[in-house]
């Protein structure tokens, strides 16, 4: 990923501090949050065998991190804006690190599940706080836009790394070793943050006389409960029919709470999610592109990983190796994203990325599940086009989603952006799986990518 244009910022001691170093630290943290989301997919069968878990318990264990992560992100974003960004980042890292240390020591299912929930709580504060600090590193709009063009590709890179490395780690050691990465990155970030990141203060929009109001606790509770319950209901569609009580009860309850959240936000003086934040059509399209790209990538990882192991009989290590070209294409496209956005604008680059990713999904739908098709032309073309387009889409959409956001809303922007990234796979993955076979699901995803790309073209 290119990081050109990052300049030096003064530290607390008054000495110049390279902004590039601070960006790399924040980027490593962001990648680790998404790495942690994806890294448990491959080891789940071994965890289930060790703790004798049924399918429902495995589903909840897999989803626990994402449920609390997505449910608390809006609150985390507002807390990051109201407090000093680096202070919120440190607090979130401490929670995330403590949960990451507990997970590999878990003697049973209950402890491991609690650790995954705890990781999500910490991540929900870390992710928006990191973007608030990133804004402090690059207060100029042009520099911040270049930084966001790179930032947009870090999450999909983290997810790819999670899928690749978890297979290698599980084959070589134990599923418990997969928690070494988040623990090591957290410890490093806590050590280096005071040296590399600016000692930010609470946003001016919250510190001006008469501007500071009580935190929107009703909105926070409604948003957290609504997102978590609705997401949980969607997750359970993997094990229960859509019309069953285990799915409908949490799903409908979550939707009711989210509707109540919308009503509360329109009447609250200082809302958790200001209604005007989503009135920008370009921002809404950017958030939609982020959610859709995350969903398409996650769907391919899950469906192909299962198909390669269950239908072709590949090992976990060989399955991870099959995605190496995916990672290479992602890195190559990510390096081009910044210059392309600077030349053609984020909207056009996002549209081009969505179209390229749609072509990759269509190819995978056509040949990816054919066990007689050789890897070289049955899987490889799609596994190159999808990440190449996905990196461009993420980068351009991240710029669209944060363009024009004032400094005192940087944490909010981070919370909303990451919420789209988390909810996209949860909502669309559940919806796509109801369509029938794996190939049909990927073909439907390709259609959605094409439709959104067309909307981007019309808007820009």
C-alpha positions as CSV (number, residue, x, y, z in Angstrom):
1,X,0.0,0.0,0.0
2,X,1.4,3.4,-0.9
3,X,1.9,5.9,1.8
4,X,3.3,8.8,-0.2
5,X,2.6,12.3,1.0
6,X,2.8,11.4,4.7
7,X,4.8,14.2,6.4
8,X,6.3,14.7,9.8
9,X,4.3,15.9,12.8
10,X,5.8,17.2,16.1
11,X,5.6,14.9,19.1
12,X,4.8,15.8,22.7
13,X,8.5,16.5,23.3
14,X,8.6,19.0,20.4
15,X,10.9,16.9,18.3
16,X,9.7,16.0,14.8
17,X,8.1,12.6,14.5
18,X,7.6,11.0,11.1
19,X,3.9,10.7,10.3
20,X,4.7,7.7,8.2
21,X,5.7,5.8,11.4
22,X,2.5,6.7,13.1
23,X,0.5,5.7,10.1
24,X,2.2,2.3,9.9
25,X,1.5,1.7,13.6
26,X,-2.2,2.6,13.2
27,X,-2.4,0.6,10.0
28,X,-1.0,-2.5,11.8
29,X,-3.6,-2.1,14.5
30,X,-6.4,-1.8,12.0
31,X,-5.3,-4.8,10.1
32,X,-5.0,-6.8,13.3
33,X,-8.6,-6.0,14.2
34,X,-9.8,-7.5,10.9
35,X,-7.2,-10.3,11.1
36,X,-8.8,-11.3,14.5
37,X,-12.2,-11.4,12.9
38,X,-11.1,-13.8,10.1
39,X,-8.4,-15.9,11.9
40,X,-10.8,-18.3,13.7
41,X,-12.6,-19.6,10.6
42,X,-10.0,-22.3,9.7
43,X,-9.4,-23.5,13.3
44,X,-13.1,-23.8,14.2
45,X,-13.3,-27.6,13.5
46,X,-10.3,-28.3,15.9
47,X,-11.8,-26.1,18.6
48,X,-15.1,-27.9,18.2
49,X,-13.4,-31.3,18.5
50,X,-11.4,-30.2,21.6
51,X,-14.4,-28.7,23.5
52,X,-17.0,-31.1,22.0
53,X,-19.1,-28.2,20.6
54,X,-22.2,-28.5,18.4
55,X,-22.8,-26.4,15.3
56,X,-24.8,-23.7,17.1
57,X,-22.0,-23.2,19.7
58,X,-19.4,-23.0,16.9
59,X,-21.5,-20.4,15.1
60,X,-21.8,-18.3,18.2
61,X,-18.1,-18.6,18.9
62,X,-17.3,-17.5,15.4
63,X,-19.7,-14.6,15.5
64,X,-19.0,-13.4,19.1
65,X,-16.2,-11.0,18.2
66,X,-18.1,-9.4,15.3
67,X,-21.3,-9.1,17.3
68,X,-19.8,-6.9,20.0
69,X,-17.5,-5.2,17.5
70,X,-20.3,-4.1,15.2
71,X,-22.8,-3.4,18.0
72,X,-20.5,-1.0,19.9
73,X,-18.8,0.8,17.1
74,X,-21.2,3.9,17.0
75,X,-20.7,4.3,20.7
76,X,-17.0,3.8,20.3
77,X,-16.8,6.5,17.7
78,X,-18.5,9.1,19.8
79,X,-16.3,8.2,22.8
80,X,-13.3,8.6,20.6
81,X,-14.5,12.1,19.6
82,X,-15.4,13.2,23.1
83,X,-12.2,12.0,24.7
84,X,-8.7,12.4,23.4
85,X,-8.2,10.1,20.5
86,X,-5.0,8.5,21.8
87,X,-6.5,8.1,25.2
88,X,-9.4,6.2,23.8
89,X,-7.1,4.1,21.6
90,X,-5.0,3.1,24.6
91,X,-8.1,2.1,26.6
92,X,-9.4,0.0,23.8
93,X,-6.0,-1.7,23.2
94,X,-5.9,-2.6,26.9
95,X,-9.3,-4.3,26.7
96,X,-8.5,-6.0,23.4
97,X,-5.1,-7.1,24.6
98,X,-6.4,-8.5,27.9
99,X,-9.1,-10.5,26.0
100,X,-6.4,-11.7,23.5
101,X,-4.3,-13.0,26.4
102,X,-7.2,-14.8,28.0
103,X,-8.3,-16.6,24.8
104,X,-5.3,-19.0,24.3
105,X,-5.5,-19.9,28.1
106,X,-9.2,-20.8,27.9
107,X,-9.9,-24.2,29.6
108,X,-13.3,-24.5,28.0
109,X,-15.9,-23.0,25.7
110,X,-17.3,-20.4,28.2
111,X,-14.0,-18.7,28.8
112,X,-13.1,-18.7,25.1
113,X,-16.5,-17.2,24.2
114,X,-16.1,-14.5,26.8
115,X,-12.6,-13.7,25.5
116,X,-14.0,-13.3,22.0
117,X,-16.8,-11.0,23.2
118,X,-14.1,-9.0,25.1
119,X,-12.0,-8.7,22.0
120,X,-15.0,-7.2,20.2
121,X,-15.5,-4.7,23.0
122,X,-11.9,-3.5,22.8
123,X,-12.0,-3.4,19.0
124,X,-15.1,-1.2,18.9
125,X,-13.2,1.5,20.7
126,X,-9.8,1.0,19.0
127,X,-11.1,1.2,15.4
128,X,-12.8,4.7,15.5
129,X,-10.1,6.0,17.9
130,X,-7.4,5.0,15.4
131,X,-9.1,7.0,12.7
132,X,-9.4,10.0,15.0
133,X,-5.7,9.8,15.7
134,X,-5.1,9.4,12.0
135,X,-6.9,12.6,11.3
136,X,-4.7,14.3,13.9
137,X,-1.6,13.0,12.1
138,X,-2.9,14.5,8.8
139,X,-5.1,17.6,9.5
140,X,-4.7,18.8,5.9
141,X,-7.6,17.5,3.7
142,X,-5.3,16.5,0.8
143,X,-2.9,14.5,3.1
144,X,-5.8,12.9,5.0
145,X,-7.4,11.9,1.7
146,X,-4.2,10.2,0.6
147,X,-3.9,8.4,3.9
148,X,-7.5,7.2,3.7
149,X,-6.9,5.9,0.2
150,X,-4.3,3.6,1.7
151,X,-6.3,2.9,4.9
152,X,-9.2,1.6,2.8
153,X,-7.3,-1.4,1.7
154,X,-5.9,-2.4,5.1
155,X,-9.0,-4.2,6.3
156,X,-9.3,-6.6,3.4
157,X,-5.6,-7.2,3.6
158,X,-6.1,-8.1,7.3
159,X,-8.9,-10.5,6.5
160,X,-6.7,-12.1,3.8
161,X,-3.8,-12.5,6.3
162,X,-6.2,-14.0,8.9
163,X,-7.3,-16.7,6.5
164,X,-3.8,-17.4,5.2
165,X,-1.9,-17.4,8.4
166,X,-4.5,-19.3,10.5
167,X,-4.2,-22.3,8.2
168,X,-0.4,-22.3,8.5
169,X,-0.5,-21.8,12.3
170,X,-3.0,-24.6,12.9
171,X,-1.1,-27.0,10.7
172,X,2.1,-26.3,12.5
173,X,1.0,-25.8,16.1
174,X,-2.4,-25.3,17.8
175,X,-5.4,-23.1,17.3
176,X,-4.3,-21.3,20.5
177,X,-1.3,-19.9,18.7
178,X,-3.6,-17.8,16.4
179,X,-4.1,-15.4,19.2
180,X,-0.4,-14.6,19.3
181,X,-0.7,-12.0,16.5
182,X,-3.3,-9.7,18.1
183,X,-1.5,-10.0,21.5
184,X,1.9,-9.1,20.0
185,X,0.5,-6.2,17.9
186,X,-1.4,-4.8,20.9
187,X,1.7,-4.9,23.1
188,X,3.8,-3.2,20.4
189,X,1.1,-0.5,19.9
190,X,0.9,0.2,23.6
191,X,4.6,0.6,23.8
192,X,5.1,2.8,20.7
193,X,1.9,4.9,20.8
194,X,3.3,7.5,23.2
195,X,6.4,7.9,20.9
196,X,4.8,7.8,17.5
197,X,1.2,9.2,17.9
198,X,0.2,12.8,18.8
199,X,-1.2,13.4,22.3
200,X,-4.5,14.5,20.9
201,X,-7.1,16.5,23.0
202,X,-10.9,16.2,23.0
203,X,-12.4,17.5,19.8
204,X,-13.1,21.3,19.7
205,X,-16.7,20.6,18.8
206,X,-17.1,19.0,22.2
207,X,-15.0,21.4,24.3
208,X,-16.3,24.8,23.3
209,X,-18.3,26.6,26.0
210,X,-21.8,25.2,26.1
211,X,-21.1,22.6,23.4
212,X,-20.5,19.7,25.6
213,X,-23.6,17.7,26.4
214,X,-24.3,14.4,28.1
215,X,-23.5,11.3,26.1
216,X,-26.5,10.0,24.2
217,X,-27.0,6.9,26.4
218,X,-30.5,6.0,25.2
219,X,-29.2,6.1,21.6
220,X,-26.1,4.1,22.5
221,X,-28.2,1.4,24.2
222,X,-30.7,1.2,21.4
223,X,-28.0,1.1,18.7
224,X,-25.9,-1.5,20.5
225,X,-28.8,-3.8,21.3
226,X,-30.5,-3.3,17.9
227,X,-27.4,-4.1,15.8
228,X,-26.3,-7.0,18.1
229,X,-29.7,-8.7,18.1
230,X,-30.4,-8.2,14.4
231,X,-26.9,-9.5,13.5
232,X,-27.3,-12.4,15.9
233,X,-30.6,-13.4,14.2
234,X,-28.9,-13.3,10.8
235,X,-26.0,-15.4,12.0
236,X,-28.4,-18.1,13.2
237,X,-29.9,-18.5,9.7
238,X,-26.9,-20.8,9.0
239,X,-28.3,-23.3,11.5
240,X,-32.1,-22.5,11.5
241,X,-34.8,-21.6,8.9
242,X,-35.6,-18.0,8.4
243,X,-39.1,-18.5,9.8
244,X,-38.0,-20.2,13.0
245,X,-38.2,-18.5,16.4
246,X,-34.4,-18.6,17.0
247,X,-34.0,-16.4,13.9
248,X,-37.2,-14.2,13.9
249,X,-37.2,-13.3,17.6
250,X,-33.8,-11.6,17.8
251,X,-34.0,-10.3,14.2
252,X,-37.4,-8.6,14.7
253,X,-36.4,-7.3,18.1
254,X,-33.3,-5.8,16.7
255,X,-35.1,-4.1,13.9
256,X,-37.6,-2.6,16.3
257,X,-34.8,-1.3,18.5
258,X,-33.1,0.2,15.4
259,X,-36.3,1.9,14.4
260,X,-36.5,3.3,17.9
261,X,-32.9,4.4,17.7
262,X,-33.7,6.4,14.5
263,X,-36.6,8.1,16.3
264,X,-34.5,9.0,19.4
265,X,-31.7,10.4,17.3
266,X,-34.0,12.9,15.6
267,X,-34.9,14.4,19.0
268,X,-31.6,14.3,20.8
269,X,-29.6,17.5,21.0
270,X,-26.3,15.7,20.6
271,X,-27.1,12.4,18.9
272,X,-24.9,9.4,18.7
273,X,-25.4,9.4,14.9
274,X,-26.3,12.8,13.7
275,X,-28.9,12.5,10.9
276,X,-27.1,15.0,8.7
277,X,-24.0,12.7,8.6
278,X,-25.8,10.4,6.1
279,X,-27.4,13.0,4.0
280,X,-24.4,13.1,1.7
281,X,-25.2,10.8,-1.2
282,X,-21.5,10.2,-2.0
283,X,-20.9,9.1,1.6
284,X,-23.8,6.7,1.5
285,X,-22.6,5.1,-1.7
286,X,-19.1,4.8,-0.3
287,X,-20.4,3.1,2.8
288,X,-22.5,0.8,0.6
289,X,-19.4,-0.1,-1.4
290,X,-17.4,-0.8,1.8
291,X,-20.1,-3.1,3.1
292,X,-20.7,-4.9,-0.2
293,X,-16.9,-5.4,-0.9
294,X,-16.4,-6.8,2.6
295,X,-19.4,-9.1,2.1
296,X,-18.2,-10.4,-1.2
297,X,-14.7,-11.1,0.0
298,X,-16.0,-12.9,3.2
299,X,-18.4,-15.0,1.2
300,X,-15.7,-16.2,-1.2
301,X,-13.4,-17.0,1.7
302,X,-16.0,-19.1,3.5
303,X,-17.6,-20.9,0.5
304,X,-14.3,-21.7,-1.3
305,X,-12.5,-22.7,1.9
306,X,-15.3,-25.2,2.7
307,X,-15.5,-26.4,-1.0
308,X,-11.7,-27.0,-1.3
309,X,-11.6,-29.0,2.0
310,X,-14.9,-30.8,1.8
311,X,-15.2,-31.4,-2.0
312,X,-11.6,-31.6,-3.2
313,X,-10.2,-33.0,0.1
314,X,-7.5,-30.3,0.4
315,X,-5.8,-29.8,3.8
316,X,-6.1,-26.6,5.7
317,X,-2.6,-25.6,4.7
318,X,-3.2,-26.3,1.0
319,X,-6.4,-24.4,1.2
320,X,-4.6,-21.4,2.7
321,X,-2.0,-21.7,0.0
322,X,-4.7,-21.4,-2.7
323,X,-5.4,-17.8,-1.6
324,X,-1.7,-16.7,-1.9
325,X,-2.4,-15.2,-5.4
326,X,-5.4,-13.4,-3.8
327,X,-3.0,-11.7,-1.3
328,X,-0.5,-10.8,-4.1
329,X,-3.2,-9.2,-6.3
330,X,-4.5,-7.3,-3.3
331,X,-1.1,-5.8,-2.5
332,X,-0.4,-4.9,-6.1
333,X,-3.8,-3.2,-6.6
334,X,-3.5,-1.5,-3.2
335,X,-0.3,0.2,-4.2
336,X,-2.0,1.6,-7.3
337,X,-5.1,2.8,-5.6
338,X,-3.7,6.1,-4.2
339,X,-2.3,7.4,-7.5
340,X,-5.4,6.3,-9.3
341,X,-7.7,8.1,-6.9
342,X,-5.5,11.2,-7.2
343,X,-5.8,11.2,-11.0
344,X,-9.4,10.0,-11.6
345,X,-11.2,10.7,-8.3
346,X,-12.5,8.2,-5.6
347,X,-15.9,7.7,-7.3
348,X,-14.5,6.5,-10.6
349,X,-11.9,4.3,-8.9
350,X,-14.6,2.7,-6.7
351,X,-16.8,2.0,-9.7
352,X,-13.9,0.4,-11.6
353,X,-13.0,-1.7,-8.5
354,X,-16.6,-2.9,-8.1
355,X,-16.8,-3.8,-11.8
356,X,-13.5,-5.7,-11.7
357,X,-14.5,-7.5,-8.5
358,X,-17.9,-8.4,-10.1
359,X,-16.0,-10.1,-13.0
360,X,-14.0,-12.1,-10.5
361,X,-17.1,-13.2,-8.6
362,X,-18.8,-14.2,-11.9
363,X,-15.8,-16.3,-12.9
364,X,-15.7,-18.0,-9.5
365,X,-19.4,-18.7,-9.7
366,X,-18.9,-20.3,-13.2
367,X,-15.9,-22.5,-12.5
368,X,-14.8,-22.2,-8.9
369,X,-16.9,-25.1,-7.6
370,X,-16.2,-27.4,-10.4
371,X,-14.1,-30.1,-8.8
372,X,-12.8,-31.3,-12.2
373,X,-11.6,-27.8,-13.2
374,X,-7.8,-27.3,-12.7
375,X,-6.8,-24.6,-10.2
376,X,-5.0,-22.6,-13.0
377,X,-8.1,-21.7,-14.8
378,X,-10.9,-22.8,-12.6
379,X,-10.0,-20.7,-9.5
380,X,-7.0,-18.5,-10.2
381,X,-8.5,-15.9,-12.6
382,X,-11.3,-15.2,-10.2
383,X,-8.9,-15.2,-7.2
384,X,-6.9,-12.4,-8.9
385,X,-9.7,-10.2,-10.3
386,X,-11.7,-10.2,-7.1
387,X,-9.0,-8.8,-4.8
388,X,-7.6,-6.5,-7.5
389,X,-11.1,-4.9,-7.7
390,X,-11.7,-5.1,-4.0
391,X,-8.6,-3.2,-3.1
392,X,-9.6,-0.3,-5.5
393,X,-13.2,-0.4,-4.2
394,X,-12.2,-0.3,-0.5
395,X,-9.7,2.5,-1.1
396,X,-12.0,4.7,-3.1
397,X,-15.0,4.1,-0.9
398,X,-13.0,4.9,2.3
399,X,-12.2,8.3,0.8
400,X,-15.8,8.9,-0.2
401,X,-17.1,7.9,3.2
402,X,-14.8,10.3,5.1
403,X,-14.5,13.2,2.6
404,X,-15.5,16.5,4.2
405,X,-15.9,15.1,7.7
406,X,-14.8,17.7,10.2
407,X,-12.1,16.8,12.7
408,X,-14.5,16.6,15.7
409,X,-16.4,13.8,13.9
410,X,-13.4,11.7,12.8
411,X,-14.2,9.1,15.4
412,X,-17.8,9.0,14.3
413,X,-16.7,8.5,10.7
414,X,-14.4,5.7,11.9
415,X,-17.3,4.1,13.8
416,X,-19.7,4.3,10.8
417,X,-17.1,3.1,8.3
418,X,-16.2,0.0,10.4
419,X,-19.9,-0.6,11.1
420,X,-20.5,-0.9,7.4
421,X,-17.5,-3.2,7.1
422,X,-18.8,-5.5,9.9
423,X,-22.5,-5.5,9.0
424,X,-22.0,-6.0,5.3
425,X,-20.7,-9.6,5.6
426,X,-23.3,-10.4,8.3
427,X,-26.4,-9.2,6.4
428,X,-25.4,-10.1,2.9
429,X,-23.8,-13.4,3.6
430,X,-26.9,-14.6,5.4
431,X,-29.1,-13.3,2.5
432,X,-26.9,-14.8,-0.2
433,X,-26.9,-18.3,1.4
434,X,-30.7,-18.4,1.2
435,X,-30.6,-18.3,-2.6
436,X,-29.4,-21.9,-3.0
437,X,-26.1,-23.3,-4.1
438,X,-22.7,-21.7,-3.6
439,X,-22.3,-20.8,-7.3
440,X,-25.7,-19.0,-7.2
441,X,-24.7,-17.0,-4.2
442,X,-21.5,-15.7,-5.9
443,X,-23.4,-15.0,-9.1
444,X,-25.9,-12.9,-7.1
445,X,-23.1,-11.1,-5.4
446,X,-21.6,-10.3,-8.8
447,X,-25.0,-8.7,-9.9
448,X,-25.0,-6.5,-6.7
449,X,-21.5,-5.4,-7.4
450,X,-22.4,-4.5,-11.0
451,X,-25.5,-2.5,-9.9
452,X,-23.6,-0.5,-7.3
453,X,-20.8,0.2,-9.9
454,X,-23.5,1.6,-12.2
455,X,-24.9,3.8,-9.5
456,X,-21.4,5.1,-8.8
457,X,-20.9,5.9,-12.5
458,X,-24.2,7.8,-12.6
459,X,-23.4,9.8,-9.5
460,X,-19.8,10.7,-10.6
